[in-house]
């Protein structure tokens, strides 16, 4: 595997797993006030497009990384969207 | 431009611009409690690797999108890291 391939896989692993600590923290604290709704709406839409892009290219690393990131981001978005009902 | 290229650019535009509303909200409210430190540490490291990956591949869309995303994520991370001094 080339250095650039290795870097790409490490980058994908980091940017995808990054959402795990947020998905652990948010359900535990149920605090989403400091989290921007606009950010999670735009980010989830963008990651969904990356996922479709991966499918069109039949590129499994893109499909897998963005599929997992999308699920994690949607959990945070779901908590943010129901915030007003909890306050 | 092919459909997949168009999708890729739209996806990059969304996932990069997603951080703008967070970078607007955080300095205004100075509230970062609901934001996961681990998320922004992992995410910033990952985006930095994507940026180096783009440089190795001389791929300008990857360099630009991740360069901008890194700067935006570092602003949020900076506020999160100084949170305890503000509480």
Backbone of each chain as nested JSON, in Angstrom:
{
  "chains": [
    {"id": "A", "residues": [
      {"number": 1, "name": "UNK", "atoms": {"N": [0.848, -1.195, 0.0], "CA": [0.0, 0.0, 0.0], "C": [0.887, 1.25, 0.0]}},
      {"number": 2, "name": "UNK", "atoms": {"N": [0.555, 2.223, -0.828], "CA": [1.369, 3.436, -0.926], "C": [1.178, 4.31, 0.305]}},
      {"number": 3, "name": "UNK", "atoms": {"N": [2.108, 5.269, 0.505], "CA": [1.988, 6.201, 1.63], "C": [0.69, 6.995, 1.554]}},
      {"number": 4, "name": "UNK", "atoms": {"N": [0.318, 7.41, 0.318], "CA": [-0.902, 8.207, 0.192], "C": [-2.139, 7.366, 0.519]}},
      {"number": 5, "name": "UNK", "atoms": {"N": [-2.163, 6.095, 0.11], "CA": [-3.287, 5.215, 0.46], "C": [-3.404, 5.074, 1.975]}},
      {"number": 6, "name": "UNK", "atoms": {"N": [-2.262, 4.834, 2.623], "CA": [-2.233, 4.692, 4.089], "C": [-2.782, 5.944, 4.764]}},
      {"number": 7, "name": "UNK", "atoms": {"N": [-2.324, 7.107, 4.292], "CA": [-2.783, 8.389, 4.84], "C": [-4.291, 8.538, 4.652]}},
      {"number": 8, "name": "UNK", "atoms": {"N": [-4.779, 8.176, 3.472], "CA": [-6.211, 8.284, 3.183], "C": [-7.037, 7.414, 4.116]}},
      {"number": 9, "name": "UNK", "atoms": {"N": [-6.586, 6.177, 4.345], "CA": [-7.331, 5.288, 5.247], "C": [-7.287, 5.803, 6.685]}},
      {"number": 10, "name": "UNK", "atoms": {"N": [-6.111, 6.308, 7.113], "CA": [-5.999, 6.866, 8.467], "C": [-6.905, 8.09, 8.607]}},
      {"number": 11, "name": "UNK", "atoms": {"N": [-6.929, 8.936, 7.561], "CA": [-7.779, 10.132, 7.58], "C": [-9.249, 9.746, 7.684]}},
      {"number": 12, "name": "UNK", "atoms": {"N": [-9.671, 8.754, 6.875], "CA": [-11.069, 8.318, 6.879], "C": [-11.445, 7.74, 8.24]}},
      {"number": 13, "name": "UNK", "atoms": {"N": [-10.521, 6.959, 8.816], "CA": [-10.776, 6.353, 10.131], "C": [-10.979, 7.44, 11.184]}},
      {"number": 14, "name": "UNK", "atoms": {"N": [-10.149, 8.486, 11.137], "CA": [-10.24, 9.566, 12.124], "C": [-11.508, 10.398, 11.947]}},
      {"number": 15, "name": "UNK", "atoms": {"N": [-11.809, 10.832, 10.703], "CA": [-12.966, 11.721, 10.52], "C": [-14.277, 10.969, 10.758]}},
      {"number": 16, "name": "UNK", "atoms": {"N": [-14.279, 9.654, 10.535], "CA": [-15.504, 8.891, 10.821], "C": [-15.635, 8.618, 12.315]}},
      {"number": 17, "name": "UNK", "atoms": {"N": [-14.554, 8.127, 12.954], "CA": [-14.637, 7.78, 14.38], "C": [-14.774, 9.031, 15.242]}},
      {"number": 18, "name": "UNK", "atoms": {"N": [-14.455, 10.212, 14.688], "CA": [-14.57, 11.465, 15.442], "C": [-15.964, 11.649, 16.03]}},
      {"number": 19, "name": "UNK", "atoms": {"N": [-16.99, 11.158, 15.337], "CA": [-18.359, 11.39, 15.805], "C": [-18.767, 10.46, 16.941]}},
      {"number": 20, "name": "UNK", "atoms": {"N": [-17.954, 9.423, 17.198], "CA": [-18.299, 8.487, 18.28], "C": [-18.35, 9.189, 19.64]}},
      {"number": 21, "name": "UNK", "atoms": {"N": [-17.307, 9.976, 20.036], "CA": [-17.394, 10.635, 21.347], "C": [-18.594, 11.586, 21.463]}},
      {"number": 22, "name": "UNK", "atoms": {"N": [-18.969, 12.236, 20.356], "CA": [-20.15, 13.111, 20.411], "C": [-21.425, 12.285, 20.603]}},
      {"number": 23, "name": "UNK", "atoms": {"N": [-21.478, 11.124, 19.932], "CA": [-22.661, 10.259, 20.025], "C": [-22.717, 9.57, 21.396]}},
      {"number": 24, "name": "UNK", "atoms": {"N": [-21.595, 9.486, 22.098], "CA": [-21.601, 8.984, 23.474], "C": [-22.071, 10.092, 24.424]}},
      {"number": 25, "name": "UNK", "atoms": {"N": [-21.505, 11.317, 24.208], "CA": [-21.785, 12.425, 25.133], "C": [-23.238, 12.919, 25.064]}},
      {"number": 26, "name": "UNK", "atoms": {"N": [-23.76, 13.074, 23.845], "CA": [-25.07, 13.721, 23.675], "C": [-26.221, 12.943, 24.329]}},
      {"number": 27, "name": "UNK", "atoms": {"N": [-26.348, 11.618, 24.118], "CA": [-27.445, 10.911, 24.788], "C": [-27.284, 10.893, 26.31]}},
      {"number": 28, "name": "UNK", "atoms": {"N": [-26.025, 10.963, 26.792], "CA": [-25.785, 10.906, 28.231], "C": [-26.183, 12.216, 28.901]}},
      {"number": 29, "name": "UNK", "atoms": {"N": [-25.778, 13.332, 28.291], "CA": [-26.068, 14.638, 28.896], "C": [-27.398, 15.208, 28.408]}},
      {"number": 30, "name": "UNK", "atoms": {"N": [-27.858, 14.76, 27.243], "CA": [-29.051, 15.308, 26.585], "C": [-28.949, 16.822, 26.426]}},
      {"number": 31, "name": "UNK", "atoms": {"N": [-27.732, 17.33, 26.403], "CA": [-27.491, 18.762, 26.211], "C": [-27.01, 18.978, 24.786]}},
      {"number": 32, "name": "UNK", "atoms": {"N": [-27.771, 19.722, 23.992], "CA": [-27.374, 19.989, 22.603], "C": [-27.356, 21.493, 22.314]}},
      {"number": 33, "name": "UNK", "atoms": {"N": [-27.462, 22.313, 23.365], "CA": [-27.6, 23.754, 23.134], "C": [-26.427, 24.365, 22.371]}},
      {"number": 34, "name": "UNK", "atoms": {"N": [-25.186, 23.938, 22.691], "CA": [-24.006, 24.536, 22.048], "C": [-23.777, 23.991, 20.642]}},
      {"number": 35, "name": "UNK", "atoms": {"N": [-24.548, 22.946, 20.269], "CA": [-24.381, 22.33, 18.949], "C": [-25.248, 23.065, 17.933]}},
      {"number": 36, "name": "UNK", "atoms": {"N": [-24.655, 23.442, 16.793], "CA": [-25.378, 24.187, 15.762], "C": [-26.273, 23.249, 14.947]}},
      {"number": 37, "name": "UNK", "atoms": {"N": [-27.583, 23.57, 14.902], "CA": [-28.513, 22.793, 14.075], "C": [-28.122, 22.884, 12.607]}},
      {"number": 38, "name": "UNK", "atoms": {"N": [-27.783, 24.105, 12.16], "CA": [-27.393, 24.306, 10.759], "C": [-26.208, 23.439, 10.372]}},
      {"number": 39, "name": "UNK", "atoms": {"N": [-25.241, 23.312, 11.301], "CA": [-24.084, 22.479, 11.015], "C": [-24.494, 21.035, 10.745]}},
      {"number": 40, "name": "UNK", "atoms": {"N": [-25.332, 20.463, 11.622], "CA": [-25.679, 19.045, 11.46], "C": [-26.624, 18.796, 10.29]}},
      {"number": 41, "name": "UNK", "atoms": {"N": [-27.448, 19.818, 9.926], "CA": [-28.291, 19.683, 8.732], "C": [-27.417, 19.66, 7.475]}},
      {"number": 42, "name": "UNK", "atoms": {"N": [-26.513, 20.643, 7.351], "CA": [-25.636, 20.72, 6.177], "C": [-24.692, 19.516, 6.123]}},
      {"number": 43, "name": "UNK", "atoms": {"N": [-24.124, 19.157, 7.289], "CA": [-23.146, 18.075, 7.319], "C": [-23.787, 16.735, 6.943]}},
      {"number": 44, "name": "UNK", "atoms": {"N": [-24.982, 16.462, 7.494], "CA": [-25.668, 15.197, 7.185], "C": [-26.029, 15.134, 5.704]}},
      {"number": 45, "name": "UNK", "atoms": {"N": [-26.51, 16.259, 5.151], "CA": [-26.841, 16.299, 3.711], "C": [-25.579, 16.041, 2.881]}},
      {"number": 46, "name": "UNK", "atoms": {"N": [-24.459, 16.666, 3.278], "CA": [-23.209, 16.5, 2.544], "C": [-22.689, 15.076, 2.603]}},
      {"number": 47, "name": "UNK", "atoms": {"N": [-22.744, 14.471, 3.784], "CA": [-22.249, 13.096, 3.934], "C": [-23.144, 12.119, 3.169]}},
      {"number": 48, "name": "UNK", "atoms": {"N": [-24.455, 12.414, 3.115], "CA": [-25.369, 11.581, 2.316], "C": [-24.977, 11.652, 0.835]}},
      {"number": 49, "name": "UNK", "atoms": {"N": [-24.606, 12.85, 0.355], "CA": [-24.153, 12.984, -1.042], "C": [-22.833, 12.249, -1.275]}},
      {"number": 50, "name": "UNK", "atoms": {"N": [-21.895, 12.313, -0.293], "CA": [-20.64, 11.553, -0.41], "C": [-20.936, 10.06, -0.505]}},
      {"number": 51, "name": "UNK", "atoms": {"N": [-21.936, 9.587, 0.228], "CA": [-22.302, 8.17, 0.247], "C": [-22.821, 7.752, -1.136]}},
      {"number": 52, "name": "UNK", "atoms": {"N": [-23.72, 8.588, -1.724], "CA": [-24.25, 8.307, -3.071], "C": [-23.112, 8.372, -4.103]}},
      {"number": 53, "name": "UNK", "atoms": {"N": [-22.204, 9.357, -3.915], "CA": [-21.022, 9.485, -4.782], "C": [-20.207, 8.189, -4.758]}},
      {"number": 54, "name": "UNK", "atoms": {"N": [-20.01, 7.64, -3.563], "CA": [-19.277, 6.377, -3.426], "C": [-19.973, 5.231, -4.137]}},
      {"number": 55, "name": "UNK", "atoms": {"N": [-21.312, 5.211, -4.046], "CA": [-22.093, 4.153, -4.719], "C": [-21.936, 4.273, -6.235]}},
      {"number": 56, "name": "UNK", "atoms": {"N": [-22.029, 5.509, -6.76], "CA": [-21.879, 5.726, -8.212], "C": [-20.501, 5.278, -8.695]}},
      {"number": 57, "name": "UNK", "atoms": {"N": [-19.477, 5.482, -7.844], "CA": [-18.11, 5.107, -8.217], "C": [-17.768, 3.67, -7.8]}},
      {"number": 58, "name": "UNK", "atoms": {"N": [-18.72, 3.002, -7.117], "CA": [-18.481, 1.664, -6.582], "C": [-17.204, 1.646, -5.733]}},
      {"number": 59, "name": "UNK", "atoms": {"N": [-17.01, 2.718, -4.957], "CA": [-15.801, 2.864, -4.135], "C": [-16.141, 2.533, -2.686]}},
      {"number": 60, "name": "UNK", "atoms": {"N": [-15.804, 1.307, -2.276], "CA": [-16.204, 0.828, -0.958], "C": [-15.682, 1.642, 0.218]}},
      {"number": 61, "name": "UNK", "atoms": {"N": [-14.42, 2.141, 0.165], "CA": [-13.964, 2.966, 1.298], "C": [-14.86, 4.198, 1.492]}},
      {"number": 62, "name": "UNK", "atoms": {"N": [-15.282, 4.833, 0.378], "CA": [-16.143, 6.021, 0.468], "C": [-17.526, 5.63, 0.961]}},
      {"number": 63, "name": "UNK", "atoms": {"N": [-18.061, 4.509, 0.46], "CA": [-19.396, 4.052, 0.868], "C": [-19.418, 3.745, 2.372]}},
      {"number": 64, "name": "UNK", "atoms": {"N": [-18.426, 2.979, 2.828], "CA": [-18.399, 2.554, 4.237], "C": [-18.174, 3.729, 5.179]}},
      {"number": 65, "name": "UNK", "atoms": {"N": [-17.129, 4.54, 4.9], "CA": [-16.788, 5.641, 5.801], "C": [-17.959, 6.614, 5.922]}},
      {"number": 66, "name": "UNK", "atoms": {"N": [-18.567, 6.97, 4.783], "CA": [-19.644, 7.954, 4.825], "C": [-20.949, 7.362, 5.319]}},
      {"number": 67, "name": "UNK", "atoms": {"N": [-21.176, 6.065, 5.086], "CA": [-22.372, 5.414, 5.622], "C": [-22.365, 5.452, 7.145]}},
      {"number": 68, "name": "UNK", "atoms": {"N": [-21.201, 5.106, 7.737], "CA": [-21.086, 5.109, 9.196], "C": [-21.173, 6.54, 9.742]}},
      {"number": 69, "name": "UNK", "atoms": {"N": [-20.451, 7.485, 9.093], "CA": [-20.483, 8.89, 9.536], "C": [-21.91, 9.433, 9.488]}},
      {"number": 70, "name": "UNK", "atoms": {"N": [-22.651, 9.079, 8.43], "CA": [-24.034, 9.563, 8.287], "C": [-24.899, 9.073, 9.452]}},
      {"number": 71, "name": "UNK", "atoms": {"N": [-24.784, 7.788, 9.791], "CA": [-25.58, 7.248, 10.903], "C": [-25.249, 7.98, 12.203]}},
      {"number": 72, "name": "UNK", "atoms": {"N": [-23.958, 8.207, 12.468], "CA": [-23.54, 8.881, 13.696], "C": [-24.04, 10.331, 13.721]}},
      {"number": 73, "name": "UNK", "atoms": {"N": [-23.894, 11.036, 12.594], "CA": [-24.326, 12.446, 12.529], "C": [-25.836, 12.547, 12.699]}},
      {"number": 74, "name": "UNK", "atoms": {"N": [-26.579, 11.554, 12.168], "CA": [-28.037, 11.592, 12.28], "C": [-28.505, 11.395, 13.728]}},
      {"number": 75, "name": "UNK", "atoms": {"N": [-27.732, 10.653, 14.52], "CA": [-28.075, 10.497, 15.942], "C": [-27.998, 11.864, 16.632]}},
      {"number": 76, "name": "UNK", "atoms": {"N": [-26.884, 12.592, 16.387], "CA": [-26.711, 13.929, 16.989], "C": [-27.807, 14.869, 16.484]}},
      {"number": 77, "name": "UNK", "atoms": {"N": [-28.074, 14.835, 15.176], "CA": [-29.114, 15.685, 14.582], "C": [-30.479, 15.387, 15.208]}},
      {"number": 78, "name": "UNK", "atoms": {"N": [-30.763, 14.101, 15.424], "CA": [-32.035, 13.721, 16.034], "C": [-32.186, 14.316, 17.426]}},
      {"number": 79, "name": "UNK", "atoms": {"N": [-31.119, 14.249, 18.233], "CA": [-31.171, 14.842, 19.578], "C": [-31.346, 16.349, 19.486]}},
      {"number": 80, "name": "UNK", "atoms": {"N": [-30.642, 16.992, 18.53], "CA": [-30.733, 18.449, 18.374], "C": [-32.157, 18.847, 17.979]}},
      {"number": 81, "name": "UNK", "atoms": {"N": [-32.763, 18.07, 17.076], "CA": [-34.106, 18.408, 16.583], "C": [-35.167, 18.282, 17.668]}},
      {"number": 82, "name": "UNK", "atoms": {"N": [-34.94, 17.417, 18.668], "CA": [-35.933, 17.241, 19.737], "C": [-35.555, 18.045, 20.978]}},
      {"number": 83, "name": "UNK", "atoms": {"N": [-34.553, 18.926, 20.85], "CA": [-34.06, 19.711, 21.986], "C": [-35.163, 20.524, 22.652]}},
      {"number": 84, "name": "UNK", "atoms": {"N": [-35.961, 21.227, 21.843], "CA": [-36.959, 22.154, 22.405], "C": [-37.993, 21.408, 23.248]}},
      {"number": 85, "name": "UNK", "atoms": {"N": [-38.211, 20.126, 22.918], "CA": [-39.169, 19.333, 23.692], "C": [-38.619, 18.925, 25.057]}},
      {"number": 86, "name": "UNK", "atoms": {"N": [-37.278, 19.029, 25.207], "CA": [-36.689, 18.607, 26.467], "C": [-36.417, 19.781, 27.396]}},
      {"number": 87, "name": "UNK", "atoms": {"N": [-36.348, 20.999, 26.832], "CA": [-35.987, 22.173, 27.647], "C": [-37.152, 22.601, 28.539]}}
    ]},
    {"id": "B", "residues": [
      {"number": 1, "name": "UNK", "atoms": {"N": [-19.043, 17.988, -17.241], "CA": [-18.812, 17.37, -15.921], "C": [-19.804, 16.222, -15.714]}},
      {"number": 2, "name": "UNK", "atoms": {"N": [-19.305, 15.089, -15.231], "CA": [-20.18, 13.926, -15.043], "C": [-21.069, 14.118, -13.82]}},
      {"number": 3, "name": "UNK", "atoms": {"N": [-22.112, 13.291, -13.721], "CA": [-23.02, 13.355, -12.567], "C": [-22.256, 13.088, -11.277]}},
      {"number": 4, "name": "UNK", "atoms": {"N": [-21.333, 12.12, -11.329], "CA": [-20.597, 11.8, -10.099], "C": [-19.674, 12.947, -9.693]}},
      {"number": 5, "name": "UNK", "atoms": {"N": [-19.046, 13.622, -10.663], "CA": [-18.223, 14.799, -10.345], "C": [-19.071, 15.886, -9.686]}},
      {"number": 6, "name": "UNK", "atoms": {"N": [-20.234, 16.161, -10.28], "CA": [-21.141, 17.183, -9.735], "C": [-21.533, 16.852, -8.298]}},
      {"number": 7, "name": "UNK", "atoms": {"N": [-21.893, 15.574, -8.083], "CA": [-22.265, 15.112, -6.739], "C": [-21.111, 15.307, -5.762]}},
      {"number": 8, "name": "UNK", "atoms": {"N": [-19.9, 14.964, -6.198], "CA": [-18.721, 15.098, -5.342], "C": [-18.477, 16.547, -4.94]}},
      {"number": 9, "name": "UNK", "atoms": {"N": [-18.602, 17.465, -5.9], "CA": [-18.394, 18.882, -5.582], "C": [-19.489, 19.401, -4.651]}},
      {"number": 10, "name": "UNK", "atoms": {"N": [-20.738, 18.978, -4.907], "CA": [-21.844, 19.397, -4.035], "C": [-21.631, 18.856, -2.624]}},
      {"number": 11, "name": "UNK", "atoms": {"N": [-21.178, 17.603, -2.534], "CA": [-20.913, 16.981, -1.228], "C": [-19.815, 17.728, -0.489]}},
      {"number": 12, "name": "UNK", "atoms": {"N": [-18.728, 18.054, -1.189], "CA": [-17.605, 18.772, -0.574], "C": [-18.042, 20.154, -0.097]}},
      {"number": 13, "name": "UNK", "atoms": {"N": [-18.851, 20.835, -0.916], "CA": [-19.345, 22.168, -0.56], "C": [-20.178, 22.093, 0.722]}},
      {"number": 14, "name": "UNK", "atoms": {"N": [-21.025, 21.062, 0.825], "CA": [-21.897, 20.935, 2.002], "C": [-21.109, 20.561, 3.258]}},
      {"number": 15, "name": "UNK", "atoms": {"N": [-20.23, 19.554, 3.167], "CA": [-19.533, 19.117, 4.387], "C": [-18.53, 20.165, 4.866]}},
      {"number": 16, "name": "UNK", "atoms": {"N": [-18.013, 20.997, 3.931], "CA": [-17.105, 22.072, 4.354], "C": [-17.889, 23.25, 4.934]}},
      {"number": 17, "name": "UNK", "atoms": {"N": [-18.934, 23.688, 4.221], "CA": [-19.694, 24.861, 4.679], "C": [-20.505, 24.548, 5.935]}},
      {"number": 18, "name": "UNK", "atoms": {"N": [-20.702, 23.266, 6.234], "CA": [-21.457, 22.866, 7.429], "C": [-20.879, 23.495, 8.702]}},
      {"number": 19, "name": "UNK", "atoms": {"N": [-19.558, 23.706, 8.723], "CA": [-18.94, 24.195, 9.958], "C": [-19.111, 25.708, 10.136]}},
      {"number": 20, "name": "UNK", "atoms": {"N": [-19.557, 26.402, 9.082], "CA": [-19.748, 27.854, 9.184], "C": [-20.782, 28.212, 10.258]}},
      {"number": 21, "name": "UNK", "atoms": {"N": [-21.999, 27.601, 10.252], "CA": [-22.962, 27.975, 11.308], "C": [-22.443, 27.697, 12.719]}},
      {"number": 22, "name": "UNK", "atoms": {"N": [-21.631, 26.633, 12.896], "CA": [-21.068, 26.356, 14.222], "C": [-20.046, 27.429, 14.598]}},
      {"number": 23, "name": "UNK", "atoms": {"N": [-19.253, 27.867, 13.605], "CA": [-18.227, 28.883, 13.86], "C": [-18.871, 30.265, 14.072]}},
      {"number": 24, "name": "UNK", "atoms": {"N": [-20.104, 30.447, 13.611], "CA": [-20.844, 31.678, 13.91], "C": [-21.427, 31.599, 15.327]}},
      {"number": 25, "name": "UNK", "atoms": {"N": [-22.021, 30.435, 15.64], "CA": [-22.718, 30.283, 16.927], "C": [-21.774, 30.282, 18.12]}},
      {"number": 26, "name": "UNK", "atoms": {"N": [-20.656, 29.55, 18.012], "CA": [-19.791, 29.349, 19.185], "C": [-19.168, 30.642, 19.723]}},
      {"number": 27, "name": "UNK", "atoms": {"N": [-18.579, 31.51, 18.882], "CA": [-18.012, 32.76, 19.434], "C": [-19.104, 33.671, 19.992]}},
      {"number": 28, "name": "UNK", "atoms": {"N": [-20.337, 33.576, 19.441], "CA": [-21.419, 34.448, 19.885], "C": [-21.917, 34.024, 21.26]}},
      {"number": 29, "name": "UNK", "atoms": {"N": [-22.131, 32.724, 21.438], "CA": [-22.679, 32.234, 22.704], "C": [-21.576, 31.895, 23.707]}},
      {"number": 30, "name": "UNK", "atoms": {"N": [-20.378, 31.604, 23.221], "CA": [-19.249, 31.13, 24.033], "C": [-19.629, 29.899, 24.863]}},
      {"number": 31, "name": "UNK", "atoms": {"N": [-20.642, 29.179, 24.364], "CA": [-21.097, 27.953, 25.033], "C": [-20.592, 26.761, 24.226]}},
      {"number": 32, "name": "UNK", "atoms": {"N": [-19.737, 25.942, 24.856], "CA": [-19.215, 24.758, 24.158], "C": [-19.456, 23.488, 24.959]}},
      {"number": 33, "name": "UNK", "atoms": {"N": [-20.295, 23.595, 26.017], "CA": [-20.444, 22.44, 26.897], "C": [-20.955, 21.195, 26.191]}},
      {"number": 34, "name": "UNK", "atoms": {"N": [-21.928, 21.342, 25.267], "CA": [-22.527, 20.184, 24.601], "C": [-21.641, 19.624, 23.49]}},
      {"number": 35, "name": "UNK", "atoms": {"N": [-20.574, 20.363, 23.153], "CA": [-19.679, 19.933, 22.079], "C": [-18.61, 19.001, 22.648]}},
      {"number": 36, "name": "UNK", "atoms": {"N": [-18.412, 17.855, 22.006], "CA": [-17.447, 16.862, 22.474], "C": [-16.02, 17.272, 22.094]}},
      {"number": 37, "name": "UNK", "atoms": {"N": [-15.144, 17.376, 23.12], "CA": [-13.735, 17.68, 22.872], "C": [-13.102, 16.575, 22.024]}},
      {"number": 38, "name": "UNK", "atoms": {"N": [-13.399, 15.323, 22.366], "CA": [-12.841, 14.19, 21.625], "C": [-13.198, 14.25, 20.155]}},
      {"number": 39, "name": "UNK", "atoms": {"N": [-14.446, 14.644, 19.861], "CA": [-14.865, 14.749, 18.464], "C": [-13.995, 15.736, 17.706]}},
      {"number": 40, "name": "UNK", "atoms": {"N": [-13.795, 16.934, 18.268], "CA": [-13.046, 17.947, 17.53], "C": [-11.547, 17.657, 17.475]}},
      {"number": 41, "name": "UNK", "atoms": {"N": [-11.02, 16.921, 18.471], "CA": [-9.616, 16.503, 18.405], "C": [-9.423, 15.486, 17.275]}},
      {"number": 42, "name": "UNK", "atoms": {"N": [-10.283, 14.447, 17.252], "CA": [-10.179, 13.408, 16.223], "C": [-10.482, 13.98, 14.84]}},
      {"number": 43, "name": "UNK", "atoms": {"N": [-11.529, 14.8, 14.771], "CA": [-11.944, 15.344, 13.476], "C": [-10.865, 16.257, 12.885]}},
      {"number": 44, "name": "UNK", "atoms": {"N": [-10.298, 17.137, 13.711], "CA": [-9.252, 18.041, 13.216], "C": [-8.023, 17.266, 12.748]}},
      {"number": 45, "name": "UNK", "atoms": {"N": [-7.641, 16.237, 13.526], "CA": [-6.505, 15.399, 13.122], "C": [-6.799, 14.709, 11.792]}},
      {"number": 46, "name": "UNK", "atoms": {"N": [-8.022, 14.181, 11.655], "CA": [-8.404, 13.496, 10.416], "C": [-8.413, 14.428, 9.219]}},
      {"number": 47, "name": "UNK", "atoms": {"N": [-8.972, 15.621, 9.385], "CA": [-9.037, 16.577, 8.272], "C": [-7.631, 17.045, 7.888]}},
      {"number": 48, "name": "UNK", "atoms": {"N": [-6.746, 17.166, 8.895], "CA": [-5.352, 17.521, 8.603], "C": [-4.702, 16.426, 7.746]}},
      {"number": 49, "name": "UNK", "atoms": {"N": [-4.995, 15.147, 8.067], "CA": [-4.462, 14.05, 7.239], "C": [-5.049, 14.072, 5.822]}},
      {"number": 50, "name": "UNK", "atoms": {"N": [-6.376, 14.373, 5.695], "CA": [-6.987, 14.497, 4.359], "C": [-6.296, 15.594, 3.56]}},
      {"number": 51, "name": "UNK", "atoms": {"N": [-5.926, 16.673, 4.237], "CA": [-5.278, 17.812, 3.582], "C": [-3.897, 17.398, 3.049]}},
      {"number": 52, "name": "UNK", "atoms": {"N": [-3.117, 16.673, 3.879], "CA": [-1.805, 16.18, 3.444], "C": [-1.975, 15.16, 2.302]}},
      {"number": 53, "name": "UNK", "atoms": {"N": [-3.001, 14.313, 2.419], "CA": [-3.34, 13.335, 1.365], "C": [-3.572, 14.068, 0.043]}},
      {"number": 54, "name": "UNK", "atoms": {"N": [-4.328, 15.176, 0.092], "CA": [-4.588, 15.974, -1.107], "C": [-3.315, 16.55, -1.694]}},
      {"number": 55, "name": "UNK", "atoms": {"N": [-2.406, 17.0, -0.801], "CA": [-1.132, 17.561, -1.272], "C": [-0.306, 16.476, -1.965]}},
      {"number": 56, "name": "UNK", "atoms": {"N": [-0.242, 15.266, -1.36], "CA": [0.512, 14.154, -1.961], "C": [-0.039, 13.795, -3.339]}},
      {"number": 57, "name": "UNK", "atoms": {"N": [-1.376, 13.89, -3.49], "CA": [-2.015, 13.544, -4.764], "C": [-2.115, 14.75, -5.696]}},
      {"number": 58, "name": "UNK", "atoms": {"N": [-1.682, 15.926, -5.223], "CA": [-1.826, 17.187, -5.981], "C": [-3.28, 17.359, -6.428]}},
      {"number": 59, "name": "UNK", "atoms": {"N": [-4.212, 17.023, -5.537], "CA": [-5.646, 17.097, -5.851], "C": [-6.237, 18.339, -5.204]}},
      {"number": 60, "name": "UNK", "atoms": {"N": [-6.388, 19.397, -6.003], "CA": [-6.812, 20.692, -5.464], "C": [-8.166, 20.676, -4.769]}},
      {"number": 61, "name": "UNK", "atoms": {"N": [-9.184, 19.935, -5.277], "CA": [-10.464, 19.934, -4.553], "C": [-10.299, 19.413, -3.119]}},
      {"number": 62, "name": "UNK", "atoms": {"N": [-9.459, 18.371, -2.937], "CA": [-9.239, 17.801, -1.599], "C": [-8.447, 18.783, -0.735]}},
      {"number": 63, "name": "UNK", "atoms": {"N": [-7.423, 19.444, -1.329], "CA": [-6.606, 20.405, -0.589], "C": [-7.457, 21.582, -0.109]}},
      {"number": 64, "name": "UNK", "atoms": {"N": [-8.244, 22.151, -1.022], "CA": [-9.048, 23.335, -0.688], "C": [-10.142, 23.011, 0.333]}},
      {"number": 65, "name": "UNK", "atoms": {"N": [-10.943, 21.958, 0.042], "CA": [-12.074, 21.623, 0.919], "C": [-11.578, 21.323, 2.331]}},
      {"number": 66, "name": "UNK", "atoms": {"N": [-10.512, 20.525, 2.436], "CA": [-10.043, 20.133, 3.768], "C": [-9.25, 21.229, 4.457]}},
      {"number": 67, "name": "UNK", "atoms": {"N": [-8.584, 22.088, 3.675], "CA": [-7.892, 23.233, 4.261], "C": [-8.88, 24.166, 4.953]}},
      {"number": 68, "name": "UNK", "atoms": {"N": [-9.988, 24.463, 4.259], "CA": [-11.012, 25.35, 4.831], "C": [-11.692, 24.68, 6.035]}},
      {"number": 69, "name": "UNK", "atoms": {"N": [-12.049, 23.388, 5.877], "CA": [-12.703, 22.663, 6.977], "C": [-11.807, 22.633, 8.209]}},
      {"number": 70, "name": "UNK", "atoms": {"N": [-10.493, 22.426, 7.989], "CA": [-9.551, 22.373, 9.114], "C": [-9.54, 23.697, 9.875]}},
      {"number": 71, "name": "UNK", "atoms": {"N": [-9.482, 24.817, 9.149], "CA": [-9.467, 26.127, 9.808], "C": [-10.735, 26.325, 10.636]}},
      {"number": 72, "name": "UNK", "atoms": {"N": [-11.894, 25.965, 10.06], "CA": [-13.176, 26.143, 10.765], "C": [-13.235, 25.243, 12.005]}},
      {"number": 73, "name": "UNK", "atoms": {"N": [-12.819, 23.985, 11.858], "CA": [-12.86, 23.044, 12.991], "C": [-11.908, 23.497, 14.096]}},
      {"number": 74, "name": "UNK", "atoms": {"N": [-10.756, 24.083, 13.708], "CA": [-9.787, 24.54, 14.716], "C": [-10.329, 25.72, 15.529]}},
      {"number": 75, "name": "UNK", "atoms": {"N": [-11.189, 26.544, 14.922], "CA": [-11.811, 27.641, 15.672], "C": [-12.692, 27.057, 16.786]}},
      {"number": 76, "name": "UNK", "atoms": {"N": [-13.527, 26.074, 16.433], "CA": [-14.41, 25.441, 17.423], "C": [-13.57, 24.745, 18.494]}},
      {"number": 77, "name": "UNK", "atoms": {"N": [-12.52, 24.017, 18.055], "CA": [-11.637, 23.324, 18.994], "C": [-10.978, 24.313, 19.952]}},
      {"number": 78, "name": "UNK", "atoms": {"N": [-10.552, 25.462, 19.429], "CA": [-9.93, 26.496, 20.268], "C": [-10.879, 26.976, 21.358]}},
      {"number": 79, "name": "UNK", "atoms": {"N": [-12.13, 27.226, 20.994], "CA": [-13.114, 27.647, 21.995], "C": [-13.357, 26.549, 23.016]}},
      {"number": 80, "name": "UNK", "atoms": {"N": [-13.435, 25.293, 22.533], "CA": [-13.663, 24.166, 23.441], "C": [-12.496, 24.029, 24.423]}},
      {"number": 81, "name": "UNK", "atoms": {"N": [-11.268, 24.175, 23.931], "CA": [-10.088, 23.998, 24.788], "C": [-9.981, 25.075, 25.864]}},
      {"number": 82, "name": "UNK", "atoms": {"N": [-10.537, 26.259, 25.606], "CA": [-10.461, 27.342, 26.6], "C": [-11.751, 27.431, 27.427]}},
      {"number": 83, "name": "UNK", "atoms": {"N": [-12.621, 26.425, 27.281], "CA": [-13.919, 26.425, 27.962], "C": [-13.777, 26.555, 29.468]}},
      {"number": 84, "name": "UNK", "atoms": {"N": [-12.865, 25.756, 30.05], "CA": [-12.777, 25.713, 31.504], "C": [-12.372, 27.066, 32.097]}},
      {"number": 85, "name": "UNK", "atoms": {"N": [-11.645, 27.858, 31.273], "CA": [-11.236, 29.193, 31.757], "C": [-12.381, 30.181, 31.746]}},
      {"number": 86, "name": "UNK", "atoms": {"N": [-13.46, 29.838, 31.01], "CA": [-14.581, 30.757, 30.93], "C": [-15.701, 30.398, 31.907]}},
      {"number": 87, "name": "UNK", "atoms": {"N": [-15.735, 29.139, 32.373], "CA": [-16.837, 28.692, 33.228], "C": [-16.693, 29.255, 34.652]}}
    ]}
  ]
}
